[in-house]
Amino acid sequence: MQLLVFCMVSLCCSTISAQQYPWQDTIKSLDERVEWLINNLTLDEKLSLMVHHNPAIERVGLPEYSWWNEALHGVGRAGEATVYPMPIALAATFDSPMIREVFGQVAIEARSKYQQAQDTGFYGDYAGLTFFTPNINIFRDPRWGRGMETYGEDPYLTAMMGLACVEGLQGGNTAACLKHFAVHSGPEGIRHEFDSRVSERDLRTTYLPAFEYIIRKSDVAQVMCGYNRLNGEPCCTNRRLFDILRNEWQYDGILVTDCWALNDAYETDTVIPRHRTHATAAAAYGDAFGREVDLECGSGLPALREAVQQGLVPESKVDEHVRRVLRTRLAVITPNHPSAQNNLTSPASVAASSMVLLKNNGVLPLKENEFLRLEGPNAYDSLMPLGNYNGIPKHTVTIGEVLGKYQVLSAGDGKTMVYCGGLNPQLEGEELPVEKEGFYKGDRTRIELPQEQVDEIKAFKAKGYRIVLVLCTGSAIALENVIDDCDAVLMAWYGGEDMGTAVKQLLFGECDDFGHLPVTFYRSTEQLPDFSDYDMQGRTYRYPASEPLFPFGYGLSYSFYQLYETQVSEANFTVEGIISQCNTDVPEATSHRTVIQVYLKNENDAEAPFKQLVGLCPVTFLKGEYTRKPFKIELDPFWFRQFNPESGQMEEPKDGTEFVLQVGFSSDDRDLFDFPFVYHNRK
């Protein structure tokens, strides 16, 4: 009996110890727990929670925590982790349910790594559950080195992919972050001083819709303001952006700065050009935290304290910021582990669905007994598939590792060459120290395939080889000077840890799951406006100035698909019909996939986009499944909104406004069927 009493007392004491403070009591509501902390922290303790590396506050049992964690395409910078294809490749799937599954898996892996870090007493950067992901900036110009981190050039596609990422991460009880707010897409070399000059029309129709849509459709935990200025004012002190975010969109989550972005507002003792819009650090922090910034990724705690002491940030405002910070932090650290799932979205299957077949004159699919010659700088590169902001996989399957067994080098082989060309993440990316011809600080100055690769391809073609170009890159490459020398072109992106397997499956016709272009492939650099000009005219498929080599949404396959009985319902905002796989060159393939796309063509406003994506539906036919399949695409009136220059706002079209809906397989008019559509007011 004495032993039983002792055990009961020990258990009771253990429970009290684990929940010593009211904020630890998960029976209480999240708001109650947060308010207890707000009421029991000193001002200095509160300020310490407003920079990304929170120290432990032992007095109330609050452990150390870092907000800086990455999950761009898998848990990043935290040791061993699954590495999926880069986001630009994920966008090429045009498949938001697949992306949601990917990031659900990322969240499961993240929570496991978080628990391991907690068990070992590590609380530093890249070990937490709050992620600076996704990047939903519009990839307006292929020269931008960080475009590989985005979901492409289209606001609708970006919004759908970004929303799926947020839902996947936060469904796994981690916190996502929309970045970079707003209008950030290069140049990288001058990003700390660059002023993005943008018209209100372009701001509202191109640069903000993905942010607004995801904020309205989800409870995304964080938004990150960018390094650049927007129309003269740094984004992290920008009153206009703050007003849109907090007042127009009623966003009540965390606004966090990009890392050390506030330093650009005041620092002068540096060789790096800066904005230098504020005379002192305290003035910059006063404008940021005295308004709407809740959390700094950086080390500006002394400046924040000074801003508070000078009265630039009222204590009531501090409480408002800390309340948001604690609400998210307590929500993610509360045990709520998602159950393990069967991983239906393996890195290889995702990579295969992202790769785009740009050309095929019949050389593909390759035959299993076919002898190949393998060439090009990316054939055996094990770092290239990983992109940037990546984890470290157990093993990276290179293209050469898989295709090497088919290689023969004798003069008398089947004369088919797989040339693995393109770029690598050491040439394009975030603010890189690269000043090679054609590249500058992570951006490109020209978008053509590097000349040495062009010369090699032409030399091999002159020797009689059939050339299959596997293009590895994070962005569009101008191929006009080499396209006629290639018998087939596969856009493979930076395809993640199992990239080689996916390339082999597609080239040999083992699956027919090709993706579609999330960016325009221009013919040459000369088709592009000035890189630093943020005006959308002449950019992307929405504001074309000339015909591209390959349009947005384009992608070939081994199969031919046909649409039947397509109907558009103006009352229900739907597009319905039947799709069938009419024939295929690879009947034994495990699966066949295409994407039905819906575009809105606006003929009422000369300054509006020429056309824009407003709906899509990926369709998969399994092996032997040739029957007709019904499809239904629900359209959201959000994407029918028009810019009103008088109000400066996006507004619902007037009742009876006439549009044209286009349904088909790319943004090219030749791939689309037109349907009249009369907009009826939904109120």
Order of alpha helices (4+ residues) and beta strands (2+ residues): alpha-alpha-alpha-beta-beta-alpha-alpha-alpha-beta-beta-alpha-beta-beta-beta-alpha-beta-alpha-alpha-alpha-alpha-beta-beta-alpha-beta-beta-beta-alpha-beta-beta-alpha-beta-beta-beta-beta-beta-beta-beta-beta-beta
